[in-house]
Amino acid sequence: MGKRIEAQDLNAVQRGQLIPRKWEEEYMDNSGRSEERYQSEIAGLEDIVLTWQGVKAWVSAHHFQVMLPKKVLLETLSEMLEGGWSNLMMGRMVEMDDRIDGKGYLRLTTYEQTMRLLGNAIDDEVAAIAARDGVQTQASVRDSQNAPEHKGIWRINKVRALAERLTNYLYQKVHGGGA
């Protein structure tokens, strides 16, 4: 494992609303969140960027992009398996993130965007990135007025709840969990 970096070793710490608006818009578009829902989810949160020896990093990462010693990940997972892993879509991923944080590991991620939530449709920008990297695809046509979430039936909470339960049930079946 590398050198332990103490707060006094950092060259700079920035705090505030630092995430580029474009990234927020991509996230909202591709996760189906409205501006209002997104703003309520981030209310009271601030972004933190650290700089050490000229390298900038966000003090933020999710379970799918964090880098840490294998020993820490295995230790965390073994602690969590005592209670059993959830068969729900995200299992206990947020708990795993919190436990890693609790062990004193900052879950840093690169300052430049290297990963992006694609959602269920490829837009023009992602198609261009794929083409640049030699992958041929085309952007899907999105008509936000005809998106399912804008149609009446999906606005009914009971219908949405039923669809979510069905999704979780199918996920359990596909991944070998009991129903």
KAGI-V642464 format. One record per pair of residues at least 12 apart in sequence whose ideal C-beta (glycine too) atoms are under 10 Angstrom apart, sorted by the first residue. I is the first residue (numbers start at 1). GAP is how many residues later the second one is. D is the distance in Angstrom with one decimal. If there is no record, write none. Layout:
# KAGI-V642464
i=I gap=GAP d=D
i=I gap=GAP d=D
This chain:
# KAGI-V642464
i=1 gap=67 d=9.4
i=1 gap=68 d=5.4
i=1 gap=70 d=8.4
i=1 gap=71 d=9.2
i=2 gap=67 d=9.4
i=4 gap=100 d=9.3
i=5 gap=45 d=8.6
i=5 gap=47 d=6.0
i=5 gap=48 d=9.3
i=5 gap=101 d=8.8
i=7 gap=43 d=9.4
i=9 gap=43 d=6.5
i=9 gap=44 d=8.7
i=10 gap=40 d=5.6
i=10 gap=41 d=6.7
i=10 gap=42 d=5.4
i=10 gap=43 d=9.5
i=11 gap=39 d=8.5
i=11 gap=40 d=4.6
i=11 gap=41 d=6.0
i=11 gap=42 d=7.0
i=11 gap=43 d=7.4
i=11 gap=44 d=9.1
i=11 gap=45 d=9.4
i=12 gap=37 d=7.9
i=12 gap=38 d=7.4
i=12 gap=39 d=4.0
i=12 gap=40 d=8.6
i=12 gap=44 d=8.3
i=13 gap=35 d=6.7
i=13 gap=36 d=7.4
i=13 gap=37 d=5.8
i=13 gap=38 d=7.6
i=13 gap=39 d=9.9
i=13 gap=46 d=8.7
i=14 gap=32 d=9.8
i=14 gap=33 d=7.9
i=14 gap=34 d=7.0
i=14 gap=35 d=4.3
i=14 gap=36 d=8.1
i=14 gap=37 d=7.9
i=14 gap=42 d=8.7
i=14 gap=44 d=10.0
i=14 gap=45 d=9.9
i=15 gap=31 d=5.4
i=15 gap=32 d=7.2
i=15 gap=33 d=5.4
i=15 gap=34 d=8.0
i=15 gap=44 d=9.3
i=16 gap=30 d=5.8
i=16 gap=31 d=6.5
i=16 gap=32 d=8.7
i=16 gap=33 d=9.2
i=17 gap=25 d=8.5
i=17 gap=28 d=8.8
i=17 gap=29 d=6.8
i=17 gap=30 d=6.3
i=18 gap=28 d=8.1
i=18 gap=29 d=3.9
i=18 gap=30 d=7.9
i=18 gap=31 d=5.9
i=18 gap=40 d=8.2
i=18 gap=42 d=10.0
i=19 gap=23 d=8.9
i=19 gap=26 d=10.0
i=19 gap=28 d=5.4
i=19 gap=30 d=9.7
i=19 gap=39 d=8.1
i=19 gap=41 d=8.7
i=19 gap=94 d=9.9
i=20 gap=93 d=8.2
i=22 gap=91 d=8.9
i=22 gap=103 d=9.6
i=23 gap=90 d=6.4
i=23 gap=93 d=8.1
i=23 gap=94 d=9.7
i=24 gap=14 d=6.8
i=24 gap=15 d=9.5
i=24 gap=18 d=8.4
i=25 gap=13 d=9.3
i=26 gap=87 d=8.9
i=26 gap=90 d=6.2
i=26 gap=91 d=6.9
i=26 gap=92 d=9.1
i=26 gap=93 d=8.8
i=26 gap=97 d=8.6
i=26 gap=99 d=8.5
i=26 gap=100 d=9.2
i=27 gap=89 d=8.6
i=27 gap=90 d=5.9
i=27 gap=92 d=9.2
i=28 gap=89 d=9.9
i=29 gap=88 d=9.1
i=29 gap=90 d=6.9
i=29 gap=92 d=9.1
i=29 gap=94 d=7.7
i=29 gap=113 d=8.6
i=29 gap=115 d=9.1
i=30 gap=86 d=7.9
i=30 gap=87 d=4.7
i=30 gap=88 d=6.0
i=30 gap=89 d=3.0
i=30 gap=90 d=7.9
i=30 gap=91 d=7.9
i=30 gap=93 d=8.3
i=30 gap=96 d=9.3
i=31 gap=86 d=6.2
i=31 gap=88 d=6.5
i=31 gap=89 d=10.0
i=32 gap=87 d=7.5
i=32 gap=88 d=8.8
i=32 gap=115 d=8.2
i=32 gap=116 d=9.1
i=32 gap=117 d=6.1
i=34 gap=115 d=8.9
i=45 gap=15 d=9.4
i=46 gap=13 d=9.9
i=47 gap=12 d=8.0
i=47 gap=13 d=6.9
i=48 gap=12 d=7.3
i=48 gap=58 d=9.3
i=48 gap=60 d=9.9
i=49 gap=59 d=9.8
i=49 gap=62 d=6.7
i=50 gap=56 d=7.9
i=50 gap=58 d=7.3
i=50 gap=61 d=9.3
i=51 gap=60 d=8.7
i=52 gap=56 d=9.8
i=55 gap=53 d=9.6
i=55 gap=55 d=9.2
i=55 gap=56 d=7.9
i=56 gap=52 d=9.8
i=56 gap=54 d=8.5
i=56 gap=55 d=3.8
i=56 gap=56 d=8.6
i=57 gap=49 d=8.4
i=57 gap=50 d=10.0
i=57 gap=51 d=4.1
i=57 gap=52 d=6.5
i=57 gap=53 d=6.6
i=57 gap=54 d=5.8
i=58 gap=48 d=9.9
i=58 gap=49 d=9.3
i=58 gap=50 d=6.6
i=58 gap=51 d=5.0
i=58 gap=52 d=7.5
i=58 gap=53 d=6.3
i=58 gap=54 d=10.0
i=58 gap=55 d=9.9
i=59 gap=47 d=5.7
i=59 gap=48 d=7.8
i=59 gap=49 d=6.3
i=59 gap=50 d=8.6
i=60 gap=46 d=9.3
i=60 gap=47 d=7.1
i=60 gap=48 d=7.9
i=60 gap=49 d=6.2
i=61 gap=36 d=8.1
i=61 gap=39 d=9.3
i=61 gap=40 d=9.9
i=61 gap=44 d=10.0
i=61 gap=45 d=8.5
i=61 gap=46 d=3.7
i=61 gap=47 d=6.2
i=61 gap=48 d=4.2
i=61 gap=49 d=9.3
i=61 gap=54 d=9.8
i=62 gap=31 d=7.9
i=62 gap=32 d=9.1
i=62 gap=35 d=6.7
i=62 gap=45 d=7.8
i=62 gap=47 d=8.2
i=62 gap=53 d=9.2
i=62 gap=55 d=9.9
i=63 gap=27 d=8.9
i=63 gap=28 d=9.4
i=63 gap=29 d=9.8
i=63 gap=30 d=4.8
i=63 gap=31 d=8.2
i=63 gap=32 d=9.9
i=63 gap=33 d=5.7
i=63 gap=34 d=5.5
i=63 gap=37 d=8.3
i=63 gap=44 d=8.6
i=64 gap=29 d=8.3
i=64 gap=51 d=7.9
i=64 gap=53 d=9.8
i=65 gap=42 d=8.6
i=65 gap=43 d=9.9
i=65 gap=44 d=5.7
i=65 gap=45 d=8.7
i=65 gap=49 d=8.3
i=65 gap=50 d=5.5
i=66 gap=30 d=9.6
i=66 gap=31 d=7.8
i=66 gap=34 d=7.2
i=66 gap=39 d=8.5
i=66 gap=40 d=9.6
i=66 gap=41 d=4.5
i=66 gap=42 d=8.0
i=66 gap=43 d=7.3
i=67 gap=38 d=9.9
i=67 gap=40 d=8.5
i=67 gap=41 d=7.8
i=67 gap=42 d=8.5
i=67 gap=43 d=9.8
i=68 gap=32 d=6.6
i=68 gap=35 d=9.0
i=68 gap=37 d=5.3
i=68 gap=38 d=9.2
i=68 gap=39 d=7.2
i=68 gap=40 d=9.3
i=69 gap=36 d=8.2
i=72 gap=27 d=9.5
i=72 gap=28 d=6.6
i=72 gap=31 d=6.2
i=72 gap=32 d=9.5
i=72 gap=33 d=6.1
i=73 gap=23 d=8.7
i=73 gap=27 d=7.6
i=73 gap=32 d=9.7
i=75 gap=24 d=9.2
i=75 gap=25 d=9.6
i=75 gap=28 d=7.9
i=76 gap=19 d=9.4
i=76 gap=20 d=6.1
i=76 gap=21 d=9.5
i=76 gap=22 d=9.9
i=76 gap=23 d=5.0
i=76 gap=24 d=5.7
i=76 gap=26 d=9.2
i=76 gap=27 d=7.1
i=76 gap=29 d=9.4
i=77 gap=15 d=9.9
i=77 gap=19 d=7.3
i=77 gap=22 d=9.3
i=79 gap=16 d=10.0
i=79 gap=17 d=9.5
i=79 gap=20 d=6.8
i=79 gap=24 d=9.9
i=80 gap=12 d=6.0
i=80 gap=15 d=6.7
i=80 gap=16 d=6.3
i=80 gap=19 d=7.0
i=83 gap=12 d=9.3
i=85 gap=92 d=9.0
i=86 gap=82 d=9.6
i=86 gap=86 d=9.9
i=86 gap=91 d=9.1
i=87 gap=81 d=7.3
i=87 gap=82 d=9.2
i=87 gap=84 d=7.1
i=87 gap=85 d=4.4
i=87 gap=86 d=9.6
i=87 gap=88 d=7.3
i=87 gap=89 d=9.1
i=87 gap=90 d=3.7
i=87 gap=91 d=7.5
i=87 gap=92 d=8.8
i=88 gap=76 d=9.7
i=88 gap=79 d=9.6
i=88 gap=80 d=5.5
i=88 gap=83 d=7.6
i=88 gap=84 d=8.3
i=88 gap=89 d=9.3
i=89 gap=75 d=8.7
i=89 gap=78 d=6.8
i=89 gap=79 d=6.0
i=89 gap=82 d=5.6
i=89 gap=83 d=9.5
i=89 gap=86 d=9.9
i=90 gap=81 d=10.0
i=91 gap=80 d=10.0
i=91 gap=84 d=9.9
i=116 gap=13 d=8.7
i=119 gap=21 d=10.0
i=119 gap=23 d=9.8
i=120 gap=20 d=8.6
i=120 gap=22 d=9.9
i=121 gap=18 d=8.0
i=121 gap=19 d=4.2
i=121 gap=20 d=8.7
i=121 gap=21 d=5.8
i=121 gap=26 d=9.9
i=122 gap=15 d=5.8
i=122 gap=16 d=7.5
i=122 gap=17 d=5.5
i=122 gap=18 d=5.6
i=122 gap=20 d=9.8
i=123 gap=16 d=5.4
i=123 gap=17 d=7.5
i=123 gap=19 d=7.3
i=124 gap=14 d=9.1
i=124 gap=15 d=4.5
i=124 gap=16 d=9.6
i=125 gap=14 d=8.3
i=126 gap=13 d=7.4
i=126 gap=14 d=9.8
i=127 gap=12 d=4.4
i=127 gap=13 d=8.8
i=148 gap=15 d=9.6
